[in-house]
Amino acid sequence: MLKATLTIVALLSCPRPAAGSPRPDTLETTLRAIGSVSVSKYTESGVTRYDLLYDDLGYGQWYNVYPPVDGHEHAALLFDLSAIPDTADIVACELRFFQCSDDTAGTPPYEVRGFDYAGQEPESLFMAVESGALVVPEREAHHGWNRVLLNDTGVQWVQIRLSDNILHAAIKEDAWGELAYAYDSTDPETLRPYLLLSYLPTAVEERSTPAAPRPTLDITPNPCARTATIRFSSLLPTPYSLSVYDACGRVVLSQPVRTSSFVLSTSSFPPGVYVVELSAPRGTSLRQKLVVR
């Protein structure tokens, strides 16, 4: 039997832009993970099973030569975003976790994925992590604090979820290694994951002379089956673009918009919850949820 044991937990520190200091009106909020589970898929004697361990931050891969057993494990985290205003404009997002390992077995790679499945069915949760949005590309974990910045997809993924107040993230194994229980620590509260968000209190709006009225976004019917009509309250004074994001933050449609009303075809969209975003140069944006049946 060959098995490696690691342990993760997390703490966040403040991200800084590559050059200069943050804008004076940029705010920062540190969010402690309010829940965690380890979801695993393992095969023993040709039979595949799925399992959940609560208050656990295990991830990795393990195997036995005899009896033949191999497994994959993902650490899933839950964060409460209610402290961040829905109107905030996310600038940066950082995650940090602590790995207990002496590195003698190497530094196994990992990646961080965002997902939206909120149920407790192990197989569905495992698959949601597997197919989730890639918010931190593959990196090598090392002993001690691991600090990671979410990529642009991750920042947008967090932005969309502000109105829901809940954010799910998972550390996904990608190589040999296994994490043990994070809460086996003698001081577990100080070792829990942290997420730090840097944001502007309100989204930056376009400025012009004279100031153009900001349109409103309306979608009917909502929920919809095959089509939905998109309407704006006024003619668009400047070129806008329309983007549609799925529940994992992936762009499923992007196109320019120059009229105040048009029909959006959703026949190719799988049933689910989407976010329709109308955006203009220099930061103005409007968002609305769209449910496709």
ZILIN-V643525 format. One line per field, one symbol per residue. phi: phi as a letter, one per 30 degrees, with the letter a starting at -180 (. if undefined). psi: psi as a letter, one per 30 degrees, with the letter a starting at -180 (. if undefined). A space follows every 50 residues. Layout:
phi: ???
psi: ???
This chain:
phi: .bbcbbbbabbcbddbddbicddecdcbbccdecaabccbbbbbhiccbb acbdhbbdakbbacdbddbbbbbbcccbbccddcddddcdcabbbbbccc acidcjcddbbcbcbbdcdcdedddedddecdddcbdebcdbdjdccbcd ddddddddeddddcibbcbbccdbadkbccddddddbdddcddbbcccad ebddcdcbbddddddccbbbdadbcbbbccbcdadddbecbcbbcddcid dcabadbbcdaaccdcdcddelcbbcbcbbeijdabbbdbccd
psi: kkkkklkkalkklklklekallkfgklkkkkkkflklkklkkkkhfkklk lkjlhkhklakllkekljkklkkkjklkkjgffkkfgljkelkkkklkkj kggfgljklllkkklgkgagjeeeeeeeeeglkjfjlklkklkakjkkkk aeeeeeeeeegeffgkkklkjklgaklkkakegflfieefglkkkkkklk elkklkkljlkkkkllkkkkljlldflkkkklflkjflklkkkkkafggk kfkkllkflfklkkkgffklkaklkkkkllkgfkkkkkkkkk.
